[in-house]
Structures are given as structure tokens and as C-alpha cells.
Amino acid sequence: MDNPNCDGAGPHTAPTVKMYPLGAGGNAILCLFCWAAENRYHYERGKEMDGWPQEDWYRTPEYGGASK
């Protein structure tokens, strides 16, 4: 499935996207599957060093209505 509003590598879910904070002022706009992949990456990096928090999909508002 393609989601043109998602910045992640996929596979994608549709249609909702949310803004995932990357740190240093950067963000990624991600669908649920890509969000989970980013959280897995942060989890693995957190084992090696501190400061890699995971984000909660359910507490983050939908990104600017771009997915509607």
C-alpha cells in the first residue's frame, strides 16, 4: 500500500500520518507502521546510548489533516 503523505520507507498504513520528533528540531511525518519502525530503531539505539526516547502514537495528534 502506498501512502504519499508518509516519509518512511514502508510498508505503509493508510490514511493517518503523525509527526515524529527526531531531535535537533527535525521531524518525520509517518504512518503507523513506519512510526513503529522508528520506535524499534530508537529502542535499539537506546541500548547503546542514552537519549533515544520512543514516542507514543496514541498521544500524538494527527498531522495537519494531510492524510484526509
C-alpha positions as CSV (number, residue, x, y, z in Angstrom):
1,M,0.0,0.0,0.0
2,D,1.3,3.4,-0.8
3,N,0.9,6.4,1.4
4,P,2.2,9.6,-0.3
5,N,1.9,11.5,3.0
6,C,4.4,9.3,4.8
7,D,8.2,10.0,4.9
8,G,9.1,6.4,6.0
9,A,10.3,3.5,3.9
10,G,7.2,1.4,4.4
11,P,5.3,-0.8,4.3
12,H,2.7,1.9,4.9
13,T,-0.7,2.0,6.6
14,A,-3.3,4.5,5.4
15,P,-4.5,7.1,5.8
16,T,-3.4,8.7,9.1
17,V,0.1,10.2,9.5
18,K,1.6,11.9,12.5
19,M,4.7,14.0,13.2
20,Y,7.5,12.0,14.9
21,P,10.1,14.3,16.6
22,L,13.7,13.3,15.6
23,G,15.6,15.8,17.8
24,A,17.6,18.9,16.9
25,G,14.4,20.4,15.6
26,G,13.8,17.8,12.9
27,N,10.6,15.8,12.4
28,A,9.4,13.0,10.2
29,I,5.8,12.5,9.0
30,L,5.0,8.8,9.5
31,C,2.2,6.3,9.2
32,L,1.6,3.8,12.0
33,F,3.9,1.1,10.5
34,C,6.7,3.5,9.8
35,W,6.2,5.0,13.3
36,A,6.7,1.5,14.8
37,A,9.8,1.0,12.8
38,E,11.2,4.3,14.0
39,N,10.4,3.3,17.6
40,R,12.2,0.0,17.1
41,Y,15.3,1.9,15.9
42,H,15.2,4.2,18.9
43,Y,14.8,1.2,21.2
44,E,17.9,-0.5,19.7
45,R,19.9,2.7,19.8
46,G,18.8,3.3,23.4
47,K,20.5,0.0,24.4
48,E,23.8,1.5,23.2
49,M,23.4,5.1,24.5
50,D,21.0,7.3,26.5
51,G,18.8,9.9,24.9
52,W,16.8,7.8,22.4
53,P,13.2,8.1,23.6
54,Q,10.3,6.3,21.9
55,E,7.2,8.2,21.0
56,D,3.6,7.3,21.7
57,W,1.4,7.1,18.6
58,Y,-1.8,7.3,20.6
59,R,-0.8,10.5,22.4
60,T,0.3,12.4,19.3
61,P,-2.3,14.4,17.3
62,E,-2.8,13.7,13.6
63,Y,-0.6,15.7,11.3
64,G,-2.3,18.8,10.0
65,G,-5.1,16.9,8.2
66,A,-2.7,16.0,5.4
67,S,-3.9,12.4,5.5
68,K,-7.6,13.1,4.9
